[in-house]
Amino acid sequence: MCAIDRFQTGENMKNTIVTAAMAAVFASVALASATAHAQSKPLAVWQPAPEGEKDPAKRVPTTSVPTDAVSAQSLAHPQASSAVQQSYAAAAPSATMEEESRGGVFLGVQGGKGWVYDDVDQSARAVNAGYRWQAGAVSLVGIELAAGRLDDAEDDGFRYGKVDYSSVGVNARFNFGRDNPVYGLVRAGYWAADIGAFDDTVDGGYFGLGVGVDFNRHFNMSLVYTNHVYFNEYAWTDDGFEYDASRADLLMLGAEVRF
């Protein structure tokens, strides 16, 4: 009995050891499988929310703009831009027209001093009229007719008679800059005069220089010096053409209106 009991006890112990070994093997296999499965999944790492992204709880729903409103705005803006462009386009021709319209008829009066006889001052007055054409951004060129008188005067007991004169010629004026009201004036032409004291008629040419100021489009004032050259006597002789030339000077302050 003892031998049989020992044999059975030994068999039981073997079975227990085998069973335990098998259980350990199964446990190892299960653990290895679980580890491999865990390694095959990526690790979830915490990352901060992207900069500028709003808290979902604080997001404001976007408002959709009706298509009709967008279409109306897109149509309205081109019209406004077109209107602005048209206003500038209209302004440019008006400026050009204003420049071109500086030409036209003019009428002037002058008063001052004249010197026909040596060192004898005579009061002078004159009127002139003509037409000027636009000849550039700051220039005007025209023709003029003028008529004037130097009053009689007395000097050192001698009486000097009046002088009536008339002239026809050209004049030109130019402003010292597009927006500068100050201008220069040049005039030249032919003139003739009746000298009352000698009951004589003389003629010749004249040339004048002056400066003036435009107060507006239709009114200006000027100060002009004009030198008149004439012949007292002239004749063809055997020795050639002989003449006695003299001159008369005028310094006149004038006012002019333009139409």
Secondary structure, DSSP 8 states (H G I E B T S, - for coil): -HHHHHHHHHHHHHHHHHHHHHHHHHHHHHHHHHHHHHHHS---------TT---GGG--------HHHHHHHHHHHHHHHHHHHHHHHHHHHHHHHHHHTT-EEEEEEEEEEEESSTT--EEEEEEEEEEEEE-SSSEEEEEEEEEEEE--EEETTEEE--EEEEEEEEEEEEESSTT--EEEEEEEEEEEEEETTTTEEEEEEEEEEEEEEEEETTEEEEEEEEEEEEEEEEEEETTEEEEEEEEEEEEEEEEEEE-
